[in-house]
Amino acid sequence: MKGDSYETPNWIKELFEEWKHKTFVNPPYSNPLPWIEKAIEENKKGKTIVLLLKLDCSTKWFLKLASAKAHIMMINERVKFNGKASPFPSMLAILEGDIKDRTQLLINEGKQKIL
C-alpha cells in the first residue's frame, strides 16, 4: 500500500552488522546458511561464535562448518521452544576465536584481562 514502510527485522540486520567477540546465534532452522557464512566470516576475525542448529550432516552448510573446523556438539534431548519439543535433533556448532587475537584486542582496548 502507498505510504506503508517496511522495516527490516533485527534478525536479518544481524547479517550486515559487526558481531561481538563472543556471539550466540539461533538462526532459522529452515535456512541457516547465511548465518553460518557470517559466523565463519566473523570467526576469521578471531571471534568465538556458537550456533544452535538442526542436526543434519547431509547439508552444504554442515560441510562448511566442518571445513571451518567447528566443534560439533550433539544435544541428547530435543530442544523445546515455547514448551514444545522440536521435531528433529539439534546441535551446537562452536567456532573458537583465536586467543592471540583476543589478547591483542584487549590490549588495544586498554584492558588487562582475557575474557
ZASE-999648 format. One record per residue (C-alpha): residue number from 1; z, y, x. Coordinates in nm, 3 decimals. Each point is the difference from the previous one (the first is absolute). Layout:
% ZASE-999648
<site><num>NUM</num><up>Z</up><north>Y</north><east>X</east></site>
...
% end
This chain:
% ZASE-999648
<site><num>1</num><up>0.000</up><north>0.000</north><east>0.000</east></site>
<site><num>2</num><up>-0.071</up><north>0.350</north><east>0.114</east></site>
<site><num>3</num><up>0.301</up><north>0.166</north><east>0.158</east></site>
<site><num>4</num><up>0.178</up><north>-0.328</north><east>0.070</east></site>
<site><num>5</num><up>0.107</up><north>-0.046</north><east>0.359</east></site>
<site><num>6</num><up>0.055</up><north>-0.327</north><east>0.176</east></site>
<site><num>7</num><up>0.274</up><north>-0.033</north><east>0.256</east></site>
<site><num>8</num><up>-0.032</up><north>-0.274</north><east>0.259</east></site>
<site><num>9</num><up>0.293</up><north>-0.243</north><east>-0.030</east></site>
<site><num>10</num><up>0.249</up><north>0.006</north><east>0.290</east></site>
<site><num>11</num><up>-0.067</up><north>-0.364</north><east>0.082</east></site>
<site><num>12</num><up>-0.363</up><north>0.089</north><east>0.078</east></site>
<site><num>13</num><up>0.090</up><north>0.319</north><east>0.188</east></site>
<site><num>14</num><up>0.204</up><north>-0.217</north><east>0.239</east></site>
<site><num>15</num><up>-0.323</up><north>-0.139</north><east>0.141</east></site>
<site><num>16</num><up>-0.097</up><north>0.343</north><east>0.131</east></site>
<site><num>17</num><up>0.337</up><north>0.118</north><east>0.130</east></site>
<site><num>18</num><up>0.178</up><north>-0.066</north><east>0.329</east></site>
<site><num>19</num><up>0.256</up><north>-0.277</north><east>-0.047</east></site>
<site><num>20</num><up>0.353</up><north>0.012</north><east>0.137</east></site>
<site><num>21</num><up>0.100</up><north>-0.190</north><east>0.311</east></site>
<site><num>22</num><up>0.150</up><north>-0.278</north><east>-0.214</east></site>
<site><num>23</num><up>-0.177</up><north>-0.055</north><east>-0.331</east></site>
<site><num>24</num><up>0.034</up><north>-0.255</north><east>-0.281</east></site>
<site><num>25</num><up>-0.314</up><north>-0.045</north><east>-0.211</east></site>
<site><num>26</num><up>-0.034</up><north>-0.177</north><east>-0.334</east></site>
<site><num>27</num><up>-0.376</up><north>0.024</north><east>-0.064</east></site>
<site><num>28</num><up>-0.170</up><north>-0.114</north><east>-0.320</east></site>
<site><num>29</num><up>-0.026</up><north>-0.378</north><east>0.014</east></site>
<site><num>30</num><up>-0.348</up><north>0.023</north><east>-0.153</east></site>
<site><num>31</num><up>-0.147</up><north>0.198</north><east>0.294</east></site>
<site><num>32</num><up>0.227</up><north>0.032</north><east>0.305</east></site>
<site><num>33</num><up>-0.283</up><north>0.040</north><east>0.254</east></site>
<site><num>34</num><up>0.003</up><north>0.385</north><east>0.022</east></site>
<site><num>35</num><up>0.376</up><north>-0.003</north><east>0.065</east></site>
<site><num>36</num><up>-0.030</up><north>-0.281</north><east>0.254</east></site>
<site><num>37</num><up>-0.270</up><north>0.191</north><east>0.189</east></site>
<site><num>38</num><up>0.217</up><north>0.313</north><east>-0.009</east></site>
<site><num>39</num><up>0.304</up><north>-0.201</north><east>0.119</east></site>
<site><num>40</num><up>-0.196</up><north>-0.139</north><east>0.295</east></site>
<site><num>41</num><up>-0.125</up><north>0.351</north><east>0.085</east></site>
<site><num>42</num><up>0.356</up><north>0.141</north><east>-0.012</east></site>
<site><num>43</num><up>0.133</up><north>-0.296</north><east>0.201</east></site>
<site><num>44</num><up>-0.245</up><north>0.082</north><east>0.279</east></site>
<site><num>45</num><up>0.191</up><north>0.330</north><east>0.030</east></site>
<site><num>46</num><up>0.317</up><north>-0.199</north><east>0.079</east></site>
<site><num>47</num><up>0.143</up><north>-0.002</north><east>-0.353</east></site>
<site><num>48</num><up>0.175</up><north>-0.292</north><east>-0.166</east></site>
<site><num>49</num><up>-0.146</up><north>-0.086</north><east>-0.339</east></site>
<site><num>50</num><up>0.133</up><north>-0.261</north><east>-0.246</east></site>
<site><num>51</num><up>-0.221</up><north>-0.106</north><east>-0.292</east></site>
<site><num>52</num><up>0.095</up><north>-0.202</north><east>-0.307</east></site>
<site><num>53</num><up>-0.309</up><north>-0.203</north><east>-0.091</east></site>
<site><num>54</num><up>-0.125</up><north>-0.292</north><east>-0.204</east></site>
<site><num>55</num><up>0.003</up><north>-0.311</north><east>0.218</east></site>
<site><num>56</num><up>-0.369</up><north>-0.084</north><east>0.035</east></site>
<site><num>57</num><up>-0.128</up><north>-0.114</north><east>0.338</east></site>
<site><num>58</num><up>-0.355</up><north>-0.044</north><east>-0.131</east></site>
<site><num>59</num><up>-0.075</up><north>0.373</north><east>-0.010</east></site>
<site><num>60</num><up>-0.170</up><north>0.239</north><east>0.242</east></site>
<site><num>61</num><up>0.305</up><north>0.225</north><east>-0.003</east></site>
<site><num>62</num><up>0.224</up><north>-0.289</north><east>0.110</east></site>
<site><num>63</num><up>-0.231</up><north>-0.061</north><east>0.296</east></site>
<site><num>64</num><up>0.016</up><north>0.372</north><east>0.087</east></site>
<site><num>65</num><up>0.380</up><north>-0.023</north><east>0.008</east></site>
<site><num>66</num><up>-0.013</up><north>-0.313</north><east>0.215</east></site>
<site><num>67</num><up>-0.242</up><north>0.171</north><east>0.241</east></site>
<site><num>68</num><up>0.239</up><north>0.297</north><east>0.018</east></site>
<site><num>69</num><up>0.278</up><north>-0.244</north><east>0.101</east></site>
<site><num>70</num><up>0.207</up><north>0.059</north><east>-0.312</east></site>
<site><num>71</num><up>0.310</up><north>-0.212</north><east>-0.042</east></site>
<site><num>72</num><up>-0.030</up><north>-0.187</north><east>-0.330</east></site>
<site><num>73</num><up>0.314</up><north>-0.092</north><east>-0.192</east></site>
<site><num>74</num><up>-0.040</up><north>-0.210</north><east>-0.314</east></site>
<site><num>75</num><up>0.244</up><north>0.074</north><east>-0.281</east></site>
<site><num>76</num><up>0.150</up><north>-0.324</north><east>-0.137</east></site>
<site><num>77</num><up>0.053</up><north>0.119</north><east>-0.356</east></site>
<site><num>78</num><up>-0.234</up><north>0.190</north><east>-0.228</east></site>
<site><num>79</num><up>0.054</up><north>0.375</north><east>0.022</east></site>
<site><num>80</num><up>0.115</up><north>0.151</north><east>-0.328</east></site>
<site><num>81</num><up>-0.136</up><north>0.326</north><east>-0.140</east></site>
<site><num>82</num><up>0.189</up><north>0.146</north><east>-0.294</east></site>
<site><num>83</num><up>0.180</up><north>-0.333</north><east>-0.042</east></site>
<site><num>84</num><up>-0.322</up><north>-0.204</north><east>-0.019</east></site>
<site><num>85</num><up>-0.096</up><north>-0.239</north><east>0.281</east></site>
<site><num>86</num><up>-0.336</up><north>0.048</north><east>0.168</east></site>
<site><num>87</num><up>-0.257</up><north>-0.270</north><east>-0.091</east></site>
<site><num>88</num><up>-0.070</up><north>-0.064</north><east>0.371</east></site>
<site><num>89</num><up>0.193</up><north>-0.019</north><east>0.327</east></site>
<site><num>90</num><up>0.053</up><north>0.309</north><east>0.214</east></site>
<site><num>91</num><up>0.039</up><north>0.077</north><east>0.368</east></site>
<site><num>92</num><up>0.104</up><north>0.276</north><east>0.235</east></site>
<site><num>93</num><up>-0.243</up><north>0.104</north><east>0.273</east></site>
<site><num>94</num><up>0.168</up><north>0.187</north><east>0.284</east></site>
<site><num>95</num><up>-0.197</up><north>0.206</north><east>0.248</east></site>
<site><num>96</num><up>0.247</up><north>0.087</north><east>0.273</east></site>
<site><num>97</num><up>-0.024</up><north>0.336</north><east>0.170</east></site>
<site><num>98</num><up>0.000</up><north>0.041</north><east>0.376</east></site>
<site><num>99</num><up>0.350</up><north>0.060</north><east>0.141</east></site>
<site><num>100</num><up>-0.140</up><north>0.213</north><east>0.283</east></site>
<site><num>101</num><up>-0.181</up><north>0.225</north><east>-0.246</east></site>
<site><num>102</num><up>0.316</up><north>0.029</north><east>-0.212</east></site>
<site><num>103</num><up>0.208</up><north>0.095</north><east>0.302</east></site>
<site><num>104</num><up>-0.251</up><north>0.266</north><east>0.107</east></site>
<site><num>105</num><up>-0.023</up><north>0.133</north><east>-0.355</east></site>
<site><num>106</num><up>0.378</up><north>0.047</north><east>-0.016</east></site>
<site><num>107</num><up>0.012</up><north>0.162</north><east>0.344</east></site>
<site><num>108</num><up>-0.271</up><north>0.240</north><east>-0.110</east></site>
<site><num>109</num><up>0.201</up><north>0.084</north><east>-0.312</east></site>
<site><num>110</num><up>0.309</up><north>0.069</north><east>0.211</east></site>
<site><num>111</num><up>0.194</up><north>-0.299</north><east>-0.134</east></site>
<site><num>112</num><up>0.193</up><north>-0.234</north><east>0.226</east></site>
<site><num>113</num><up>0.005</up><north>-0.324</north><east>-0.196</east></site>
<site><num>114</num><up>-0.253</up><north>-0.264</north><east>-0.098</east></site>
<site><num>115</num><up>-0.026</up><north>-0.056</north><east>-0.373</east></site>
% end
